[in-house]
């Protein structure tokens, strides 16, 4: 039996192998991109909150995906809801308001712009403006700032 960590790593690599194909689909059909890219396993987002968090709560209301919540000792980011603000802001809103700069990238869990915009569309299926911007490739993103 393959240990869970090894299974997850294999699944992530499979998704990353499909990303170039997904980027080509973005301009043509953003909803189809969601189906192709959103298979990324949980826990593979790049932004996380470190233990330096002072529990001020400044980050929680800024998240367009409601991905930030109060944890036991610090605020936490739900990996399945975090889009690193791709589709909404030029940089992560949580990083912009954090007074102690504890909302930071996790280089061990990088995601592509294509995967993040696909997640944003999936989380906001009724947002016509987001879909239009994604379809034209003119959405805000830290990858373009």
N, C-alpha and C positions, 0 to 999 in steps of 0.2 A: 504494500500500500504506500502511496506517495504521501509524505507529510503535507498538511494543509498549506504551509508556507511555500513549498515547492510547487504545489498545484496553482496557487495564486500567481506566483511569478511566471509560470508558463502561460496562464491566461492573459496576463498583462502583456507579455511579449506578443501573443497572438493578436491582441487588439492593436498594438503599436504597428505591427506588420500591415494592418489594414488602413492605417491613417492616411497614407498618400492617396489611396483610392477614395477615401472619404472626402478629402479636400477637393478633389475634382467634382464630386457630387454636390458640394455645398452651393455652388453657384446655380445649379440646375434644380435641386429639390431638397431644401433644408429639412423637410420632415422625413424624407428617406434617410438622410444623414443621421438623424436621431436613431433610427432602427439599426443602422450599421455601426455606429460609434458608441452608443450609450451602454454597450455591454461591458464597459470597464468595471472590474470588480470593486466592491466597497473598499474604502481606505486608500484610494490612489489619487488623492488630490494634493496639490502642492502647497496650499496655505494651511498653517496650523497655528494654534495659540500655545506659546511656551509657558512654563511654570513661573515666569516672571510676571504673569498677569496679576493685576492688583484688584480685580473684580469691580472695576469702576462701572462697567456696563455700557461704555460709550460705543462699543462696536455692534452690539446686538441690534439696535434699531436701524443701523446703517445698511445692513445686509439686505439686498433686494430679493434674496431667496429664502429668508428666514432660516439660514443654516447655522446661526450662532445662538447658543443657549447657555444658561447657567449650569455649570457642572458642579461636582462636589467641592473642589477647591479653586477652580478657575473656570472661565468661560471656555466652551469647546465648540469646534466647528464640525458639523455633520458632513462627512465626506460625500455622501450621496446627494447633497443639496448645494455644495459649494461649486461655484463656477469661476471663482477668482474675479468676479464682477464682469467677466467677458460678456458683452452684449449690453451692459448697463453703464459702466464707467471706464475711464482710461487707466485707472489703477484700482487695486483692491480698496474698497471703502473702509474696511476694518483697519487696514494699515494706516490710512489717512487720518483716522481719528484717535488711534491708540496713543495715549500719553506716555507709555513706557516702551513702545515699539516691540510688543510681544507677538503681533500677528506677522509671522514671517514665512517665507517659502521653505519648504522641506525638500532639499535637493534629492532625497531618496525616493520621492513620489511626484515626479514631474508629469504633467499632462499637456497635451497639445491644445492649441486654440480651437481646432476642429472639434475635439472631444468636449471642450468647455461650452462652446456655443450650442452644440447639440444638446447638452444637458440643460442649458438655459431654455431652449425651445421646449424641451420635454417638461420642464417645471412650470412653464408659462404658456400652455397650449392655446390660450385665448388672446395672447398678446400679438395682435396683427402687426403692430409697428416693429416689434422685435423680429418677427418672421420676415417682414419686408427687408429690414436692414440686413438680416442674415443672408437672405437670398441674393442681395446685391453686393454683399461683402463689405458694407459700409457701417458695421457695428463698432462701438467703442471696445477697446481691448488693450490690455497692458502689453501685448505682443507688438503693438503698433505705436506705442507712445515713445 
